[in-house]
Amino acid sequence: MRGPWRLAFFGAALLATGCATQQQVLTQKQDGAVQTALQRGRFDLNCPSATATVLSSDYIQPVVQGPWGGIERAEYTVGVAGCNQRVTYVVLCQIGTDTCFAAHPQDRFQGQQ
């Protein structure tokens, strides 16, 4: 019986150390999100010296739960300022990848005014 208990203990310890908390994931993804927003902001503002600031962050759970899982995302609101202009982006980073997407929330309303 000594072997199975040792194996169970080792498995539990591995799970506990292998799974990052939501806050750890947000911290790990933040630099990529800031760089994504900064790259888009510098282009949109035509300002190579623009800087970025994280305004908020959130860990988004998958909409669909179940055996097939869903897409977990880290979401950041990032402000980019420079050349007497500023803009805000919502940046989504899919967990398990190194990619992020910066969306400008006002873009979807420009044609409806």
C-alpha positions in Angstrom: 0.0 0.0 0.0 3.0 2.3 0.4 3.4 2.7 -3.4 -0.2 3.8 -4.3 -0.2 6.5 -1.6 3.2 7.8 -2.6 2.0 8.0 -6.2 -1.3 9.7 -5.2 0.7 12.3 -3.1 3.1 12.9 -6.0 0.2 13.4 -8.4 -1.6 15.8 -6.1 1.7 17.8 -5.6 2.3 17.9 -9.4 -1.2 19.2 -10.0 -0.9 21.9 -7.3 2.4 23.2 -8.7 1.5 22.8 -12.4 -1.7 24.8 -12.4 -1.2 28.6 -12.4 -3.7 30.7 -10.6 -5.8 33.2 -12.6 -3.8 36.1 -11.2 -0.5 34.4 -12.2 -1.9 33.9 -15.7 -2.9 37.6 -15.9 0.6 38.6 -14.8 2.2 36.3 -17.3 0.1 37.5 -20.3 0.2 41.2 -19.4 3.5 42.1 -21.2 2.2 40.6 -24.4 -1.1 42.4 -24.1 0.7 45.7 -23.5 3.0 45.2 -26.5 0.0 44.4 -28.7 -1.9 47.5 -27.6 1.2 49.6 -27.9 1.9 48.4 -31.5 -1.6 49.2 -32.6 -1.8 52.5 -30.7 1.5 53.7 -32.2 0.1 53.0 -35.6 -3.4 54.4 -35.0 -2.0 57.6 -33.4 0.9 57.8 -35.9 3.1 58.3 -32.8 6.2 56.1 -32.4 6.8 57.5 -28.9 3.4 56.5 -27.5 3.4 54.7 -24.1 0.9 52.2 -22.7 -0.8 51.7 -19.3 -2.9 48.8 -18.1 -6.1 50.2 -16.8 -7.8 46.8 -15.8 -7.5 43.1 -16.3 -9.8 40.1 -16.0 -9.7 36.4 -16.5 -12.5 35.3 -18.7 -13.9 31.8 -18.3 -15.2 29.8 -21.3 -18.8 30.3 -22.3 -19.2 26.6 -23.0 -18.3 24.2 -20.1 -18.1 20.5 -20.6 -15.9 17.7 -21.8 -14.8 19.6 -24.9 -13.9 22.7 -22.8 -13.9 26.2 -24.2 -11.6 29.1 -24.8 -10.1 30.8 -21.7 -8.9 34.3 -22.2 -7.1 37.1 -20.4 -8.7 40.5 -21.0 -6.9 43.8 -20.5 -8.0 47.4 -21.0 -4.9 49.3 -22.1 -4.6 53.0 -22.5 -2.1 54.3 -25.1 -1.0 57.9 -25.0 1.4 60.0 -27.0 1.7 63.0 -29.4 -1.1 64.8 -27.5 -3.6 62.0 -28.2 -4.8 58.9 -26.4 -6.9 55.9 -27.1 -8.1 52.8 -25.2 -8.0 49.2 -26.4 -9.5 46.0 -25.1 -6.8 43.3 -25.6 -7.8 39.6 -25.5 -5.1 36.9 -25.1 -6.1 33.3 -25.5 -4.7 31.1 -22.7 -2.4 28.4 -24.1 -1.1 30.6 -27.0 1.2 33.6 -27.3 -1.2 35.6 -29.4 -3.2 38.7 -28.4 -5.7 40.8 -30.3 -6.3 44.6 -29.6 -9.8 45.8 -30.3 -10.7 49.5 -30.3 -14.2 49.5 -28.7 -15.3 52.7 -30.5 -14.7 51.1 -34.0 -18.0 49.2 -34.0 -20.0 52.4 -33.5 -18.5 54.8 -36.1 -20.9 53.8 -38.9 -24.0 54.3 -36.7 -23.8 58.0 -35.9 
